[in-house]
Amino acid sequence: MTTDPDFEMQLRRIVPRQFTDWRGRYMLEDDPLERWRECRVVDISSAGAGLVLSDTSQEEAGGRHIIVAVQLRATVRNLSEAKTGLRVGTQFVDLSPAETEYLQSLTRAGGLW
């Protein structure tokens, strides 16, 4: 079964994207060195994200799975000992309007993360 690229594009556009400019890190699955590399998250939706990857090529990344970690800045507000470690409560700080809107949209949608 072949997939029509125009149909795929239409499906992608059904899910609204939030434009961002977030710092992030990514790792190519099965990277023997398990290296974390820098990236920029340029847009995000509930279906995926648009990334600008540093330190890779089309040949290396094409068709691969990647692990993405987004970096949001937070201040530690409270601490308590837990059975498995230190429980830390934080508050996000210095969020851009796009970061704030996206986090609020997750709350409105009942997102689990």
Backbone hydrogen bonds, N-H to C=O, Kabsch-Sander energy under -0.5 kcal/mol:
donor,donor_aa,acceptor,acceptor_aa,energy
8,E,4,D,-2.2
9,M,5,P,-2.2
10,Q,6,D,-2.0
11,L,7,F,-2.2
12,R,8,E,-2.3
13,R,9,M,-1.7
14,I,10,Q,-0.8
14,I,11,L,-0.9
15,V,11,L,-0.8
18,Q,44,I,-3.1
19,F,17,R,-0.6
20,T,42,V,-2.2
22,W,41,V,-2.0
24,G,39,C,-2.2
25,R,69,A,-2.6
26,Y,37,R,-2.3
27,M,67,I,-2.0
29,E,65,H,-2.6
31,D,28,L,-1.6
34,E,31,D,-1.5
37,R,26,Y,-2.8
39,C,24,G,-2.0
40,R,52,V,-1.8
41,V,22,W,-2.6
42,V,40,R,-0.7
42,V,50,G,-2.6
43,D,50,G,-1.3
44,I,18,Q,-2.0
45,S,48,G,-2.8
50,G,43,D,-2.8
51,L,49,A,-0.5
52,V,40,R,-2.4
53,L,51,L,-0.6
54,S,38,E,-2.0
61,A,57,S,-2.5
62,G,58,Q,-2.5
64,R,61,A,-2.1
67,I,27,M,-2.7
68,V,66,I,-0.5
69,A,25,R,-3.2
71,Q,23,R,-2.2
72,L,70,V,-0.7
75,T,91,Q,-2.8
77,R,89,G,-3.5
78,N,89,G,-1.5
80,S,87,R,-2.0
82,A,85,G,-2.9
85,G,82,A,-0.9
87,R,80,S,-3.2
87,R,85,G,-0.6
88,V,86,L,-0.5
89,G,78,N,-2.6
91,Q,75,T,-2.0
93,V,73,R,-2.4
100,T,96,S,-2.6
101,E,97,P,-2.6
102,Y,98,A,-2.4
103,L,99,E,-2.4
104,Q,100,T,-2.4
105,S,101,E,-2.3
106,L,102,Y,-1.8
107,T,103,L,-1.6
108,R,104,Q,-2.5
109,A,105,S,-2.1
110,G,106,L,-0.6
110,G,107,T,-0.9
111,G,106,L,-3.3
113,W,111,G,-0.5
